[in-house]
Amino acid sequence: MRIGKQDAPFTAICTSDAHSITVRGRDLTGEIIGNTDFTSYFWLLVTGQAPTDTQKFFANAVLCAIAEHGLVPSVVAARMTYAAAPEAFHGAVAAGLLGCGSVVLGSAEVAGRFLAQVVESGEPAAEVKALREQKKAIPGFGHPQHSDGDPRANLLLRLAAEHGIEGPHIGALKAIQAALPDAIGRSLPINVNGAIPAVMLDVGFPLAALKGISLLARTASLIGHLQEETQRPIGFIMSGAAAAAISYDGA
């Protein structure tokens, strides 16, 4: 049974023969291994082009910004999974990544799509008002801990200004922030998941791959947490704490 579009049976990412491996038009052993850092390789894999120095700088910056923030849900899920299944390190990493969604970690993608929409419409106040009418949060704004301003976002935006890469998406982010008091009755700080897509889109990273930034960065963090879990396990401590914190109110 034929399902979906099937008229373009091609890939431009990788091929190999008995003597060589070619990735994005480059010889893996002759041009990439030992000559290319991983961030540049990631950019090449995703876009097909090697990054400029500025693009690599900001890719490194945002990967560091989003990788780690303590015992967040993805980390808790991974460590508790490893505690229950220590033979499945890969499964524990996967458990942590599966929760990358619209509220935590994957919210950079949601904010990026909203910024792109604002850039297209040129009506930040109207776009914010439309979200509020639907009782939806404003993506990229507010933080439960950093209520006075997310230090990661502040730094990324300051670096963007210093490197002269402020473009339409950072402009849209600032326009949305300026529209918030009239639209929702109060101001909100820009969070890291607002700054990341604004910066990455303005330096030329594709919108469709934005979630990959969060996934790649958090994978590194999860591996670190799981390595610690092998030596200083807290997975069952967190499980016990959850059971103690939640009271039964059923029949």
DODRENKOL-891264 format. One record per residue: y, x, z of N, C-alpha, C, O, CB in turn. Coordinates in steps of 0.2 Angstrom, whole numbers, padded with zeros to 4 digits, always signed. Glycine has a CB too. Layout:
<nodes>
YXZYXZYXZYXZYXZ;...
</nodes>
This chain:
<nodes>
-0006+0004+0000+0000+0000+0000+0006+0004+0000+0007+0009+0004+0000-0005+0006;+0011+0003-0004+0017+0007-0005+0022+0004+0000+0024-0001+0000+0020+0007-0012;+0024+0009+0004+0029+0007+0009+0035+0012+0009+0035+0018+0009+0026+0007+0017;+0041+0009+0008+0047+0012+0008+0049+0016+0001+0044+0016-0003+0047+0017+0014;+0054+0020+0001+0056+0023-0005+0052+0030-0006+0051+0033-0001+0063+0025-0004;+0049+0030-0012+0044+0036-0013+0046+0039-0019+0041+0042-0023+0037+0033-0013;+0052+0040-0021+0053+0043-0028+0057+0050-0027+0060+0052-0032+0058+0038-0032;+0057+0053-0021+0060+0060-0021+0055+0064-0017+0057+0066-0011+0067+0059-0017;+0050+0066-0019+0045+0070-0015+0047+0078-0015+0043+0082-0018+0038+0070-0019;+0052+0079-0012+0055+0086-0011+0057+0088-0004+0059+0083-0001+0060+0087-0016;+0057+0094-0002+0060+0097+0003+0064+0103+0002+0061+0107-0002+0055+0098+0009;+0070+0104+0004+0073+0110+0003+0073+0115+0009+0077+0120+0009+0080+0109+0001;+0069+0114+0014+0069+0118+0020+0065+0124+0020+0067+0129+0021+0067+0113+0026;+0058+0123+0018+0054+0129+0019+0048+0128+0014+0046+0123+0012+0051+0129+0026;+0046+0134+0011+0040+0135+0007+0037+0141+0009+0040+0146+0012+0042+0134+0000;+0031+0142+0007+0027+0149+0008+0022+0150+0002+0019+0145-0001+0024+0149+0015;+0020+0156+0002+0014+0158-0003+0010+0163+0001+0011+0164+0007+0017+0161-0010;+0006+0166-0002+0001+0171+0001+0005+0177+0004+0002+0180+0009-0004+0173-0004;+0011+0178+0002+0014+0185+0004+0021+0184+0007+0024+0188+0010+0015+0189-0002;+0024+0177+0007+0030+0177+0010+0032+0169+0012+0028+0165+0011+0036+0178+0004;+0037+0169+0016+0039+0162+0019+0046+0162+0018+0050+0166+0019+0038+0162+0027;+0048+0157+0014+0055+0156+0012+0058+0150+0016+0056+0144+0016+0056+0155+0005;+0064+0151+0020+0067+0146+0024+0074+0145+0021+0078+0150+0021+0067+0147+0031;+0076+0139+0019+0083+0138+0016+0085+0143+0011+0091+0145+0011+0088+0137+0022;+0080+0145+0007+0082+0150+0002+0082+0157+0004+0084+0162+0000+0088+0149-0001;+0080+0159+0010+0080+0165+0013+0073+0168+0015+0069+0164+0017+0085+0166+0019;+0072+0174+0014+0065+0177+0016+0065+0177+0023+0069+0181+0026+0064+0183+0012;+0060+0174+0026+0060+0174+0034+0059+0181+0037+0063+0182+0042+0054+0169+0036;+0055+0185+0034+0054+0191+0037+0059+0197+0035+0060+0201+0038+0047+0194+0036;+0061+0195+0029+0066+0200+0026+0073+0199+0028+0077+0204+0028+0065+0201+0019;+0075+0193+0029+0082+0191+0030+0084+0188+0037+0089+0189+0039+0085+0187+0024;+0079+0185+0040+0080+0181+0046+0078+0184+0052+0082+0185+0056+0077+0174+0045;+0072+0185+0052+0069+0188+0059+0072+0195+0060+0072+0200+0056+0061+0189+0058;+0075+0196+0066+0078+0202+0067+0085+0203+0065+0089+0208+0066+0074+0208+0065;+0087+0198+0061+0094+0199+0058+0099+0193+0060+0105+0193+0059+0094+0199+0050;+0095+0187+0062+0099+0181+0063+0098+0179+0070+0092+0178+0072+0097+0176+0058;+0103+0177+0074+0103+0174+0080+0100+0167+0080+0101+0164+0074+0109+0174+0084;+0098+0164+0085+0094+0158+0085+0100+0152+0083+0098+0147+0080+0091+0156+0091;+0106+0152+0086+0110+0147+0085+0112+0147+0077+0113+0141+0075+0117+0148+0089;+0113+0153+0074+0114+0153+0067+0109+0150+0063+0109+0147+0058+0116+0160+0065;+0103+0152+0065+0097+0149+0062+0096+0142+0063+0094+0138+0058+0090+0152+0065;+0098+0139+0069+0098+0132+0070+0103+0128+0065+0101+0123+0062+0099+0130+0077;+0109+0131+0064+0114+0128+0060+0111+0129+0053+0112+0124+0049+0120+0132+0060;+0108+0134+0051+0105+0135+0044+0100+0130+0043+0100+0127+0037+0103+0142+0043;+0095+0129+0047+0090+0124+0046+0093+0117+0045+0090+0113+0041+0085+0124+0052;+0098+0115+0049+0101+0108+0049+0105+0107+0043+0104+0102+0040+0105+0107+0055;+0109+0112+0041+0114+0111+0036+0113+0114+0029+0115+0112+0024+0121+0113+0038;+0108+0119+0030+0107+0123+0023+0112+0128+0022+0111+0132+0017+0107+0118+0018;+0117+0129+0026+0122+0134+0026+0122+0139+0032+0122+0136+0038+0128+0132+0024;+0123+0145+0031+0124+0149+0037+0131+0147+0040+0136+0146+0037+0124+0157+0036;+0132+0147+0047+0138+0145+0050+0143+0151+0049+0142+0156+0049+0137+0143+0057;+0150+0148+0049+0155+0153+0050+0155+0156+0057+0152+0153+0061+0162+0150+0048;+0159+0161+0058+0160+0163+0065+0162+0158+0070+0160+0158+0075+0164+0170+0065;+0167+0154+0067+0170+0149+0071+0165+0143+0073+0164+0141+0078+0176+0146+0068;+0161+0141+0068+0156+0136+0069+0150+0139+0074+0148+0135+0078+0152+0135+0062;+0148+0145+0073+0143+0148+0078+0146+0148+0085+0143+0147+0090+0141+0155+0076;+0153+0150+0085+0156+0150+0092+0155+0143+0096+0153+0143+0101+0163+0152+0092;+0157+0138+0092+0157+0131+0095+0150+0128+0096+0149+0125+0101+0161+0127+0091;+0146+0130+0091+0139+0128+0092+0136+0131+0099+0133+0128+0103+0134+0130+0086;+0137+0138+0100+0135+0141+0106+0138+0137+0112+0135+0136+0117+0137+0148+0106;+0145+0136+0111+0149+0133+0117+0146+0126+0119+0145+0125+0125+0156+0133+0115;+0145+0122+0114+0142+0115+0116+0135+0115+0118+0133+0111+0123+0143+0111+0110;+0131+0120+0116+0124+0120+0118+0124+0123+0125+0120+0120+0129+0120+0125+0114;+0128+0127+0127+0129+0129+0134+0131+0124+0139+0129+0123+0144+0133+0136+0135;+0136+0120+0136+0139+0115+0140+0135+0109+0142+0135+0106+0147+0145+0112+0136;+0130+0107+0137+0126+0101+0138+0119+0103+0141+0115+0098+0143+0125+0097+0132;+0117+0109+0141+0110+0111+0143+0108+0109+0150+0103+0106+0151+0109+0118+0142;+0112+0110+0155+0110+0109+0162+0116+0106+0166+0122+0107+0165+0109+0116+0165;+0113+0101+0170+0118+0097+0175+0114+0095+0181+0115+0089+0183+0122+0092+0171;+0109+0099+0183+0106+0097+0189+0100+0092+0188+0097+0092+0182+0110+0094+0194;+0098+0089+0193+0092+0084+0193+0094+0078+0190+0094+0072+0193+0090+0083+0200;+0096+0078+0184+0098+0072+0180+0091+0068+0178+0086+0071+0178+0102+0073+0174;+0091+0062+0175+0085+0059+0174+0080+0062+0169+0074+0062+0171+0087+0052+0171;+0082+0066+0164+0078+0069+0160+0074+0075+0164+0068+0076+0163+0081+0072+0154;+0077+0078+0168+0074+0083+0172+0069+0080+0177+0064+0083+0178+0080+0088+0176;+0071+0075+0180+0067+0072+0185+0061+0069+0182+0055+0070+0184+0071+0066+0189;+0061+0066+0176+0055+0064+0172+0051+0070+0171+0045+0069+0171+0058+0060+0166;+0054+0075+0168+0050+0081+0166+0046+0084+0172+0040+0085+0172+0054+0086+0163;+0049+0085+0178+0046+0088+0184+0041+0084+0187+0036+0086+0189+0052+0090+0189;+0042+0077+0187+0037+0073+0190+0031+0072+0185+0026+0072+0188+0040+0066+0191;+0032+0072+0179+0027+0072+0174+0023+0079+0175+0016+0078+0175+0029+0072+0167;+0026+0084+0176+0022+0091+0176+0018+0091+0183+0013+0093+0183+0027+0097+0176;+0021+0088+0188+0018+0087+0195+0011+0084+0194+0006+0085+0197+0022+0084+0200;+0011+0078+0190+0005+0074+0189+0001+0077+0184-0005+0075+0184+0008+0067+0187;+0003+0081+0179-0001+0083+0174+0001+0091+0172+0004+0092+0167+0000+0079+0167;-0001+0095+0177+0001+0102+0176-0002+0106+0170+0000+0111+0168-0001+0106+0182;-0007+0102+0167-0010+0105+0161-0006+0104+0155-0008+0106+0149-0017+0103+0160;-0001+0099+0155+0003+0097+0150+0010+0099+0150+0014+0095+0151+0002+0089+0149;+0011+0105+0150+0018+0108+0150+0022+0104+0144+0028+0102+0145+0018+0115+0149;+0019+0104+0138+0023+0101+0132+0024+0094+0134+0029+0091+0131+0018+0102+0126;+0019+0090+0137+0020+0083+0138+0026+0082+0143+0029+0077+0143+0014+0080+0141;+0027+0087+0148+0032+0086+0153+0039+0087+0149+0044+0084+0151+0031+0091+0158;+0039+0092+0144+0045+0093+0141+0047+0086+0137+0053+0084+0136+0045+0099+0136;+0042+0084+0133+0043+0078+0129+0045+0072+0134+0049+0068+0132+0036+0076+0126;+0042+0071+0140+0044+0066+0144+0052+0066+0146+0055+0061+0146+0040+0066+0151;+0054+0073+0147+0061+0073+0148+0066+0072+0142+0071+0069+0143+0063+0080+0150;+0063+0073+0136+0067+0072+0130+0067+0064+0128+0072+0062+0125+0065+0076+0124;+0062+0061+0130+0061+0054+0128+0066+0049+0130+0068+0044+0128+0054+0051+0130;+0070+0051+0136+0075+0047+0139+0082+0049+0136+0087+0047+0139+0075+0048+0146;+0082+0053+0131+0088+0055+0127+0091+0048+0124+0089+0047+0118+0088+0061+0123;+0095+0045+0127+0098+0038+0124+0105+0037+0125+0109+0042+0126+0094+0033+0128;+0107+0031+0125+0114+0029+0124+0118+0030+0131+0124+0030+0130+0115+0022+0122;+0115+0031+0136+0118+0031+0143+0118+0039+0145+0124+0041+0147+0115+0027+0148;+0113+0042+0144+0113+0049+0147+0110+0054+0141+0105+0052+0138+0108+0050+0153;+0113+0059+0140+0111+0065+0136+0112+0063+0128+0116+0066+0125+0104+0066+0137;+0109+0057+0126+0110+0055+0119+0117+0052+0118+0118+0050+0112+0105+0051+0117;+0121+0051+0123+0127+0048+0122+0132+0051+0118+0137+0048+0115+0130+0046+0129;+0131+0058+0117+0136+0062+0112+0135+0059+0105+0140+0059+0101+0134+0069+0112;+0129+0057+0103+0128+0054+0096+0132+0047+0096+0135+0046+0091+0121+0053+0095;+0131+0043+0101+0135+0037+0101+0142+0038+0101+0146+0034+0097+0133+0033+0108;+0145+0042+0105+0152+0044+0105+0154+0047+0098+0160+0045+0095+0154+0049+0110;+0150+0051+0095+0152+0053+0088+0152+0048+0083+0157+0048+0079+0146+0058+0086;+0148+0043+0083+0148+0038+0078+0154+0033+0080+0157+0031+0075+0142+0033+0079;+0156+0033+0086+0162+0029+0087+0168+0033+0085+0173+0029+0082+0163+0027+0095;+0169+0039+0086+0174+0043+0084+0175+0043+0076+0180+0042+0073+0173+0050+0086;+0169+0043+0073+0169+0043+0065+0172+0036+0063+0175+0035+0058+0162+0044+0062;+0170+0031+0067+0172+0024+0065+0180+0023+0066+0184+0020+0062+0169+0019+0070;+0182+0026+0072+0190+0026+0073+0193+0030+0068+0199+0028+0065+0191+0029+0080;+0191+0036+0066+0194+0040+0060+0194+0036+0054+0199+0036+0050+0190+0046+0059;+0189+0032+0052+0189+0028+0046+0194+0022+0047+0197+0021+0042+0182+0025+0045;+0194+0019+0052+0198+0013+0053+0206+0015+0054+0210+0011+0052+0196+0008+0058;+0207+0020+0058+0213+0022+0060+0216+0018+0065+0223+0017+0066+0218+0022+0054;+0212+0014+0068+0215+0009+0073+0211+0010+0080+0207+0006+0082+0213+0002+0071;+0213+0015+0084+0209+0016+0090+0210+0011+0095+0205+0009+0098+0212+0023+0093;+0216+0008+0096+0217+0002+0101+0212-0004+0099+0209-0007+0103+0224+0000+0101;+0212-0005+0092+0208-0011+0090+0201-0010+0091+0197-0014+0093+0209-0013+0083;+0199-0004+0090+0191-0002+0091+0190-0002+0098+0184-0005+0100+0190+0005+0088;+0194+0000+0103+0193+0000+0110+0192-0007+0112+0188-0009+0116+0198+0004+0114;+0197-0011+0110+0197-0018+0112+0191-0022+0109+0189-0026+0113+0204-0022+0109;+0188-0020+0104+0182-0024+0101+0176-0022+0106+0172-0026+0107+0181-0021+0094;+0176-0016+0108+0171-0014+0113+0171-0018+0119+0166-0020+0122+0171-0006+0114;+0177-0018+0122+0178-0022+0128+0177-0029+0127+0174-0032+0132+0185-0021+0130;+0178-0032+0122+0176-0039+0121+0169-0040+0121+0166-0046+0122+0179-0042+0114;+0165-0035+0119+0158-0035+0119+0155-0033+0126+0149-0032+0126+0155-0031+0113;+0160-0031+0130+0158-0029+0137+0154-0022+0136+0149-0021+0140+0154-0034+0141;+0156-0018+0132+0153-0011+0131+0157-0006+0134+0163-0007+0134+0151-0010+0124;+0154-0001+0136+0158+0005+0139+0161+0009+0133+0159+0008+0127+0153+0010+0143;+0166+0013+0134+0170+0017+0129+0166+0023+0129+0166+0027+0133+0177+0018+0131;+0162+0025+0124+0158+0031+0123+0162+0037+0123+0167+0037+0120+0154+0031+0117;+0160+0042+0127+0164+0048+0128+0169+0048+0133+0173+0053+0134+0167+0049+0121;+0170+0043+0137+0175+0043+0143+0172+0041+0149+0167+0037+0150+0180+0038+0141;+0175+0044+0155+0172+0042+0161+0166+0046+0164+0163+0049+0159+0170+0035+0162;+0166+0047+0170+0160+0051+0173+0160+0050+0180+0164+0049+0184+0162+0059+0172;+0153+0048+0182+0152+0046+0189+0154+0052+0195+0156+0050+0200+0145+0044+0190;+0154+0058+0193+0155+0063+0197+0162+0067+0196+0166+0068+0200+0150+0069+0197;+0163+0068+0189+0170+0071+0188+0175+0066+0186+0178+0066+0180+0168+0076+0182;+0177+0062+0191+0182+0057+0190+0189+0060+0188+0193+0056+0185+0182+0053+0196;+0190+0066+0190+0197+0069+0189+0197+0073+0182+0202+0076+0180+0199+0073+0195;+0191+0072+0179+0191+0076+0172+0185+0080+0172+0184+0084+0177+0197+0080+0171;+0181+0080+0167+0175+0084+0166+0177+0091+0164+0180+0092+0159+0170+0080+0160;+0175+0096+0168+0177+0103+0167+0175+0105+0160+0178+0109+0157+0175+0107+0173;+0169+0103+0158+0166+0105+0152+0170+0103+0146+0171+0106+0141+0158+0103+0152;+0172+0096+0146+0176+0093+0141+0182+0097+0141+0185+0098+0135+0176+0086+0142;+0185+0098+0146+0192+0101+0146+0192+0108+0143+0196+0109+0139+0195+0101+0154;+0187+0112+0145+0186+0118+0142+0185+0118+0134+0188+0122+0131+0181+0122+0145;+0181+0114+0132+0179+0113+0125+0185+0111+0121+0187+0114+0116+0173+0108+0124;+0189+0107+0124+0195+0105+0120+0200+0110+0120+0204+0111+0115+0198+0098+0123;+0201+0114+0126+0206+0119+0126+0204+0125+0121+0208+0128+0118+0206+0122+0133;+0197+0126+0121+0195+0131+0116+0196+0129+0109+0198+0133+0104+0187+0132+0117;+0195+0122+0107+0197+0120+0101+0204+0121+0099+0206+0123+0093+0195+0112+0100;+0208+0120+0104+0216+0121+0102+0217+0128+0101+0221+0130+0097+0220+0118+0108;+0214+0132+0105+0215+0139+0105+0213+0142+0098+0216+0147+0095+0212+0143+0110;+0207+0139+0095+0204+0142+0089+0207+0138+0083+0205+0140+0077+0197+0141+0089;+0211+0133+0084+0215+0130+0079+0210+0126+0075+0211+0125+0068+0218+0135+0074;+0205+0122+0078+0200+0118+0074+0201+0111+0076+0197+0107+0074+0193+0120+0076;+0206+0109+0079+0208+0102+0080+0209+0098+0074+0213+0100+0070+0214+0101+0085;+0204+0093+0073+0205+0089+0067+0205+0082+0068+0207+0080+0073+0199+0091+0062;+0203+0078+0063+0203+0070+0064+0199+0068+0070+0201+0063+0073+0201+0067+0058;+0193+0071+0072+0189+0068+0077+0192+0069+0084+0192+0065+0088+0182+0071+0076;+0194+0076+0085+0198+0077+0091+0204+0073+0092+0206+0070+0097+0200+0085+0092;+0208+0072+0086+0213+0067+0086+0212+0060+0088+0215+0057+0091+0217+0067+0079;+0206+0058+0085+0204+0051+0087+0202+0051+0094+0203+0046+0098+0198+0049+0083;+0199+0056+0097+0197+0056+0104+0203+0055+0108+0203+0051+0113+0193+0062+0106;+0208+0059+0107+0215+0059+0111+0218+0052+0110+0221+0050+0114+0219+0064+0109;+0218+0049+0104+0221+0043+0102+0218+0037+0106+0221+0033+0109+0221+0041+0095;+0211+0038+0107+0207+0033+0111+0209+0033+0118+0210+0028+0122+0200+0034+0110;+0210+0040+0121+0212+0041+0128+0219+0038+0129+0220+0035+0134+0212+0048+0129;+0223+0039+0124+0230+0036+0125+0230+0028+0125+0235+0025+0128+0235+0039+0120;+0225+0025+0121+0225+0018+0121+0222+0015+0127+0223+0009+0127+0221+0016+0114;+0218+0018+0131+0214+0015+0136+0218+0011+0141+0217+0006+0143+0210+0021+0140;+0224+0014+0144+0228+0010+0149+0230+0003+0147+0229-0002+0151+0234+0014+0151;+0232+0003+0140+0234-0004+0138+0228-0008+0137+0228-0014+0138+0238-0004+0132;+0222-0005+0134+0217-0009+0132+0212-0011+0138+0209-0017+0138+0212-0005+0127;+0211-0007+0143+0207-0009+0148+0210-0009+0155+0207-0010+0160+0201-0004+0148;+0217-0007+0155+0220-0007+0161+0220-0001+0166+0223-0001+0171+0218-0013+0165;+0217+0004+0163+0217+0010+0167+0215+0016+0162+0213+0015+0157+0212+0010+0173;+0216+0022+0165+0215+0028+0161+0208+0030+0163+0205+0029+0168+0220+0034+0162;+0204+0034+0158+0198+0037+0160+0198+0044+0157+0201+0046+0152+0192+0033+0156;+0195+0049+0160+0194+0056+0158+0189+0056+0152+0184+0052+0152+0192+0060+0164;+0191+0061+0148+0186+0062+0142+0180+0066+0146+0181+0071+0149+0189+0067+0137;+0174+0064+0144+0168+0068+0147+0165+0072+0141+0167+0072+0136+0163+0063+0149;+0160+0076+0143+0157+0081+0139+0154+0078+0133+0154+0081+0127+0152+0085+0142;+0152+0072+0133+0149+0069+0128+0154+0065+0123+0152+0063+0118+0144+0063+0130;+0160+0066+0125+0165+0064+0120+0168+0070+0117+0170+0070+0111+0171+0060+0124;+0169+0076+0121+0171+0082+0118+0166+0085+0113+0169+0088+0108+0173+0087+0124;+0160+0085+0114+0155+0088+0110+0155+0085+0103+0156+0089+0098+0148+0087+0113;+0155+0079+0102+0155+0077+0095+0162+0078+0092+0162+0079+0086+0153+0069+0095;+0167+0077+0095+0174+0078+0092+0174+0085+0090+0176+0086+0084+0179+0077+0098;+0172+0090+0094+0172+0097+0092+0168+0099+0086+0169+0102+0081+0171+0102+0098;+0161+0096+0087+0156+0098+0082+0158+0095+0075+0157+0098+0070+0149+0096+0084;+0160+0089+0075+0162+0085+0069+0168+0089+0065+0168+0090+0059+0163+0078+0070;+0172+0091+0070+0178+0094+0067+0177+0101+0064+0181+0104+0060+0184+0095+0072;+0171+0105+0066+0170+0111+0063+0164+0110+0058+0162+0115+0055+0167+0116+0069;+0162+0104+0056+0158+0103+0050+0151+0102+0052+0147+0102+0047+0159+0109+0046;+0149+0100+0058+0142+0098+0059+0141+0091+0057+0145+0087+0058+0140+0099+0067;+0135+0090+0054+0134+0083+0052+0133+0078+0057+0130+0079+0062+0128+0083+0047;+0136+0072+0056+0136+0066+0061+0128+0064+0062+0127+0063+0068+0140+0060+0058;+0124+0064+0057+0117+0061+0058+0113+0066+0062+0108+0064+0065+0114+0061+0051;+0115+0072+0063+0111+0077+0067+0114+0078+0074+0112+0083+0078+0111+0083+0063;+0119+0074+0076+0122+0076+0083+0118+0075+0089+0118+0080+0093+0128+0071+0084;+0113+0071+0089+0108+0070+0094+0104+0077+0095+0102+0078+0100+0104+0064+0093;+0103+0080+0089+0099+0086+0089+0102+0092+0094+0099+0096+0097+0098+0089+0083;+0109+0092+0094+0113+0096+0099+0110+0095+0106+0108+0100+0109+0120+0096+0098;+0110+0089+0108+0108+0088+0115+0101+0089+0116+0099+0092+0121+0110+0080+0117;+0097+0087+0111+0089+0088+0112+0088+0096+0112+0084+0098+0116+0086+0085+0106;+0091+0100+0108+0090+0107+0108+0092+0110+0115+0088+0114+0118+0093+0110+0102;+0098+0108+0117+0101+0111+0123+0096+0109+0129+0095+0114+0133+0108+0109+0124;+0095+0103+0130+0091+0101+0135+0084+0103+0135+0081+0104+0141+0091+0093+0136;+0081+0105+0130+0074+0108+0129+0074+0114+0133+0070+0116+0137+0072+0109+0122;+0079+0118+0132+0080+0125+0135+0080+0124+0143+0077+0127+0147+0086+0129+0133;+0084+0119+0145+0085+0118+0152+0078+0115+0155+0076+0117+0161+0090+0112+0153;+0075+0111+0152+0068+0108+0154+0063+0113+0155+0059+0113+0160+0066+0102+0149;+0063+0118+0150+0058+0124+0151+0060+0128+0157+0055+0130+0161+0058+0128+0145;+0066+0129+0158+0068+0132+0165+0066+0128+0171+0063+0131+0176+0075+0133+0165;+0067+0122+0171+0065+0118+0177+0057+0117+0178+0055+0118+0183+0068+0110+0176;+0054+0117+0172+0047+0117+0173+0044+0124+0175+0039+0124+0178+0044+0115+0166;+0047+0129+0173+0045+0136+0175+0046+0136+0183+0042+0138+0186+0049+0141+0172;+0052+0133+0185+0053+0133+0192+0048+0129+0196+0045+0130+0201+0060+0131+0194;+0046+0123+0192+0041+0118+0195+0034+0122+0196+0031+0120+0201+0040+0112+0191;+0032+0127+0192+0026+0130+0193+0026+0134+0199+0021+0136+0202+0025+0134+0187;+0032+0136+0202+0033+0141+0207+0035+0138+0214+0033+0139+0219+0037+0147+0206;+0040+0133+0213+0043+0129+0218+0043+0122+0217+0048+0119+0215+0050+0132+0220;+0037+0119+0217+0036+0112+0215+0040+0107+0219+0040+0107+0225+0029+0110+0215;+0044+0102+0216+0047+0097+0219+0046+0090+0216+0049+0085+0218+0055+0098+0219;+0041+0090+0211+0040+0084+0208+0037+0078+0212+0040+0073+0212+0035+0085+0202;+0033+0080+0217+0030+0075+0221+0035+0073+0227+0035+0068+0230+0024+0077+0224;+0040+0078+0229+0045+0077+0233+0049+0071+0231+0051+0067+0234+0049+0083+0235;+0051+0072+0224+0056+0067+0221+0052+0060+0221+0055+0055+0222+0058+0069+0214;+0046+0061+0219+0042+0054+0219+0042+0051+0226+0043+0045+0226+0035+0056+0216;+0040+0055+0231+0040+0052+0238+0047+0049+0240+0048+0044+0243+0038+0057+0243;+0052+0053+0238+0059+0051+0239+0061+0044+0236+0064+0040+0239+0064+0056+0237;+0059+0043+0230+0060+0037+0226+0056+0031+0230+0059+0026+0230+0057+0038+0219;+0050+0032+0232+0046+0027+0235+0050+0025+0242+0050+0020+0244+0039+0029+0236;+0052+0030+0245+0056+0029+0252+0062+0025+0251+0065+0022+0255+0057+0035+0255;+0066+0027+0245+0072+0024+0244+0072+0017+0242+0077+0013+0242+0076+0028+0239;+0067+0014+0239+0066+0008+0236+0062+0003+0240+0057+0005+0242+0063+0008+0229;+0065-0002+0242+0062-0007+0246+0059-0013+0242+0061-0015+0237+0067-0010+0251;+0053-0015+0244+0050-0021+0241+0053-0027+0243+0054-0029+0249+0042-0021+0243;+0054-0032+0238+0057-0038+0239+0054-0044+0236+0056-0049+0235+0065-0038+0238;+0047-0042+0234+0044-0048+0230+0040-0053+0235+0042-0052+0241+0038-0044+0226;+0037-0057+0233+0033-0062+0237+0028-0059+0241+0025-0063+0245+0030-0068+0232;
</nodes>
